[in-house]
Amino acid sequence: MSGWARKRFWKTVEIVEQDGGFAVALDGRAIKTPAKAPLVLPTRALAELVAAEWRAQGDTINPDTMPATRAANAAIDKVRGQFQEVAELLTAYGGTDLLCYRADGPEELIARQAAAWDPLLEWSAARFGVTWNVTSGVMPAEQAERTLARLAAHVEAFTPFQLTAFHDLVAMPGSLVIGLAVTEGQSTPEDLWQVSRIDEDWQMEQWGPDDEASALAERRRQAFLDAARFFAACA
């Protein structure tokens, strides 16, 4: 059965225990991924997220309203078979982490970045036993191999489902530290998203809002928050 049939064809959505996890069944038939693998979730909480999306569909299925289902499919069909490559890709964000690249002016922007970003770097340094090199302007900041190795070990301990969510938690803000802060409950996902938007918000204050940029930012924000919910449900 295809997970992406265009028209709604089911009446009931149930969660059933299956293969050491939880499946979502439509009229008694378990959903499969686009690659035809069994869609088995590791926790009931994840299954509830997926089931709620299927229950909420109208006459026509809209994949855009099903982020948990899409993430579960990706975890099974893609990330599970490419785990190391994905883990390395995300760890590499630490080498150019947003929080390590600061403005060289004006003073108000410099102060905003320091107030929001320094505590997160300090937290991650203490939590993971790493050090960060911070720069300003266009100068690159090379991070120590030991720092990236320690963070890589932490990322590689995630499950494929966690790593799938972690992708958007890192890629959307452009920060490995912010992604890790979400997974560790260092602050709320909404607050951490706002932390990542300091530069953009500053520009908007100076030049006014741009409708296209605002729409893109909202889509990225929603993807970030959806990923945070998915990660939390993995436990």
N, C-alpha and C positions, 0 to 999 in steps of 0.2 A: 504494500500500500504506500503510495507516495505521500510524504509529509506536506507537499505543497500543491495538492489538488486545488483548483481554482474555486470551485463551488463547494459550499458547505454541504456535507453529505451525512452528517452524524447528528444524533440527538443527545446522547449521553457521553460524558467525559468522566472517567474514573482513574484513580491511581491504584496500581496493583503491584505487589511485591514480585520481583522477577530477577533471577540470576544474581542474587546477592545485592540487588538495588531496587529501584522503583521505576516502573514503566507507567506511561499514560496511555490509556486505552480509549478509543473512540468506538462506541457501540460494541465494546468487548474486544476490539482488535487493537493490539498494541501498535503505537506509532513507530515508524522506522525513519531513519535519516535519509537525506537525498541519495546517499550512496547505498541505501538498502540495509544498513546495519541496524540492529535493535537499538532503539533510543532508551537506554537504561541509565537512570540518574543515580548518583551515589547517595543522595539524601532525600528524605521525604520533602524537605523544604524546597529543594530544587524542583522536584516533581510538582509541588504545589504551584510554583511560579509558572511552569510550562502548562500545567492543566488550566490555570486561570486564563492564560492567553487563548487557549483553544475554546474555552467556554465563552469568552468575550467576542468571538468572531461572529459577524453577521452572515448574510447569505453568501457573500464572497470573501474568501480568505485574503487578508492583507498582511503579508509578511513584515511590513514596516511596523506593525503594532505587536510584534512577537519577538522582542529581543532575547528573551530567555531561551526560546526554542531555537533561534538562530545560533546562539552561543553554544547550546548543548550539541547541536548538529556539528558545529565547527570543532568542538572538543573531541568528538568521536571520529569524525571523518578526516580531520586535518591535523589538529594539534597532537593527538595521541601518536600518530605516525611520524611527526616531525618535532617531537618534544625538545630535543637538544638544540635544534636550529632556532626554534622560537625563544627558548630560554636565553640563548646567546644574543639574539637580536635585542631582547628587552634589557639584558644586563648592559649592553653597549650604550644604552641611553645614559648610564651613569658617567660615561666618558665626556659627554657634552650636556650634562644636566642643566636644565633651565635655571635652577637655583644658584648655580655657580657662575652665571654670566650676568654681570651687573651693568647698569647704565653708568656713564661717567659724568652725567648731568641731566637735568638740573638737580639741585640739592634735595628738593622735595621728593622727587622720584627715587633718588638714591636712598633716602630715609625710609620710604615706604617699602622698598625691596628689602632693606636690612631688617626692618621690624617684622616682616612676614616670613622672610626666608631664612634668616640666621637661626631662629629657634628650631626650625625643621632640620637644618644641617647639624646643629648641635645635638638634637635628639638622635638622628641617625648615626652620628659618630659614636655616641654612647651606646646605643642599642646594638650596633653591629661591629663595633670595634674598628672603625675606619676613620680616615682623615680626608678632608676635602680641600682642594685648592680652588680659590675663588679669584676671578679676574673681572676687569671692567673694560668697557670699550670693545675694541675688536681683537684684543690679545687673547690667544687660546689659553686654556687652563688644562694642562695634562694631569690626569689623575693617576695615583700610584697603582701599580699592578696588584699590590696586596689589597687595596680597597676594592677593586673590581672583582678580584678572586673571592673575597669574603662575601660580597653581595651575590655573586654567581652561585655560590653554594646554597645561599638562602633561596634564591629563585628556583633552583633546580630541585628543591624539596617540595615544591608545589605539585599538586595533582594536575593532570591534563585539564580538568574542569577549572581549577583555580587559575592555571596559567592562561587559559582562554580569556577569563575575565581580566586578569592582570594586564593583558595586552592593551586593552582600552584604558585601564587605569594609568598606564605609563605613556602610551602614545598620544592620548588626547591632550594632556597637559605638557608633554615633552619632558617629563621628569620621572626618573626612577625613584627619587626620594619621595615625591608626592604619592606615587603608586604604592610604595611600601608603607607610607603613613596611613593610607586608607586600609590596607590589609591588617595593620596593627592596631587600628582603632585610635590612632593618635589624635584625630579630630573628626568631625563629621565630614562625609563626602562633599556636601555642599560648601562647607567652609574651605576645604582643601581645593575645590575647584576655583573658588574665588581667589585663593592665594595664587593660583596659576595665571590669573587674568590681570595682574597688576599692570603690566606693560600696556596691554590692550585698553584697559580702563583709563589709563593715563592719556593715551592717544585720543580716546573718545572725548575726554574732558577738554582737551586742547582744540580739537578740530570738529567736534560734533559727531553724532552717531551716523553710521553708514548702514543702510537697511540690509544690503547683501551680506556684509560682514557680521552684522548682528544675527541674521538668520543662521549663518554657518556656525557661529559661536553657540547658539542655542541648540543646534543639532549635536554639536560636540559635547556640550554640557549634559544633554540627555543621555548620550551614549556612555559618558563617564558615570553618571548616577545609576544607569541600568547595570553597568559592569560591577559597581559597588554592591548592588543588591544581589547580583548573581554570585559574587565571591562570598558574601556573607552567608548565603544559603548553602554553600558547599560544606559548611562545618556541621 
